[in-house]
Amino acid sequence: MADNKIIRNQINLAKDNNQNAFNYLLNNYWDDVFNFQLKRVNNESVAEDITIESFTKAFEKINTYNHKYVFKTWLITISKNLHIDKLRKNKLVIIESKNLIDIKESSPNNEDDLINEQKLKSLKNKINQLKPIYKKVIELRYFNELSYKEISNKLNQPINNIKVRVMRAKRILAELISHD
């Protein structure tokens, strides 16, 4: 782990939107946040998803970070709160699903196919509005169905950067879709 002076400098650079500083912080603290979540959820995939979300949220809120506090503690707190939010949402989904009536699925008809085709076209239009790097990772991940590792190799970028880019791209895409 780097010393406090280097970390403080990287945080300040990140506050100025320096991408290399974000990468430095991500690489320096990834294991801490991931291992914290892994102990909580006991599932690598879920721990990885929450860790990605934690860094995404932390980087969005980096300007709120106060140097009086230990950066690692701040990150862990964000991660812990995200996990708690997920647990609450899951509890709500379970409660709601118990109150739903089972509806038999019918095979899609021509109208359903047309609607799905229109939705896909609309989604592709939204994806085209993304910055090129976000567009690329979305296409590789969801249309080409590449793993994070495969995308990392293809784009010659660290895997943690790819994970964060996919998360950011999904968040931006969700905002674009919600403004329809």
N, C-alpha and C positions, 0 to 999 in steps of 0.2 A: 504494500500500500504506500502510496506517495505521501510526502510530508504535507502538513497543513498549509504551508505557504503555496505550494504548487496547486493543491486542491482549490484554495481560495482564488488563485489566479485563474484557474480553469473555469470556476463558477462565474467569475466576473466576465470572462470572455464569452461564456455561454449566455449570460445576461445580455450581451451585445450581439447575440444570435450567431456566434462563431460555431460553424458545424464541426470543426475539429475538436473544439472544447466539449461539445455534446458527446462526440465519439469517445473522447478520453474519459469522461465521467461514466459513460455507459460501460466501457470496457473495464474501468476500475471498480465499479460497484455492482456489476451484473451478478456475480457469484453470490454476493451478500444478500441481495434481494431475492434471487432465485432460490437459494437454500432456505431462506426464511419462509418463503411460500411453500416450498416442497415439504417442509416439516408440518405446515398447517394443513395442506390439502392431500398430501401423500399420493400425488399423481403428477408425473413430470410434465405432461402436456398442459394440464390446467395451471400448474405452477409457472410454466413458461408464458402462457397467455396472460396471466395476471402480472407477471414481471414486465412483459412488454407494455401492458397498459399502464403500469406504475411509472415506468420511465417516460412514456408518452405524456402522461399527466404532469409528472414532475418537470419535464422540459417545457411544457406549456405554461407552467406556473413558476418557472425558475426566478422570475423577477420578484416573487413574494418570499423567496428564501432569505432568512435572516442569519447572518454569519455568527450570531451569538450561539446558535445551535449547531450540533454536529451534523454534517451533511448526510452521513449514512443513516443517522436516526431519523432525519427528515424524510428520506427516501423510504425507509422501512415503515414509517407512520402512514405515508401515502399508500403503500402497498397493503398494509393491514386494513386501512379504511376501504380500499377497493374490494378486498376479500369480504369484508363485512357487508358491503353493499350487494355483492353478488349473492351472498347467503340469503339476505333479505328478499331479493328479487326471486330467487329460486323457491323460497318458502311461499311467496305470493303466487307463483306459477303453479305450484303443487296444489295450493288451496283452490285456485280458480279451475284447474283441470278436474278436480273432484266434483265441481258443480256443473260441468259440461255434460251434455247428452251425446252419446256416441252417434255419429252420423256415418252411414256407410259411404265409402268412397265409390264414385262412379268413374268409369273411364272417361277421359277428356273427349269432348266433342269438338267439331270444327270451330265453334265459337271460342272455346277454351284455348285451342291452338292459336287462333288469331290474337286473342288477348295476350297470351304468353309471348308471342312473336313481337307484339307492340311493346310489351314491357322490356323485352331484351333489347330492342332497338333503342328505347328510351335510356336504358342503362348504359348502352355503348356510347350514346351521345354524351351522357354525364361523364363517363370515363375519359372521353376525348377532351373534356374541359380541364382535366387534371394536368399538373406540370408533367413534363415528359418522364421524369424519374418515377413519379408515383404511378403514372399510366403504365409504364413498363413493368413495375413489380406486380401490379394488379393483374395485368395480362398474363404474366408468367405464372403467378400463383393460382389464379382462378380459371383462366381459359386454357393454359397449357398444363395446368395441374402439377407444377414443379414444386418440390419441397423447398424449404428455406435454404437448405444446404446446396441444392442444385442451382437456385437463383444466385446464391452467394458466389458459387463457382463461375456461373455464366457472366455475371456482372463484375467479377473480380473485386468484391466488396466483403468486408467482414460480415459474418452471419448475423451478429447482433444489429448491425446497421440495417440489414435487410428486414429483420423482424420489426424494427421501429418504423421503417419506411412503409411497410405493408400496413401496420396499425394506423399510421398517419393518413395514408391514402384511403383506408376504409373510413376513417373519421371524416375526412374532407368529402368523400363520396356520399356519406350519410347526410352531411349538411346540404350538399347539392340536391339530393333527392328530397329532403324534407322541405326545401324551398319551392317545390312544385305546387 
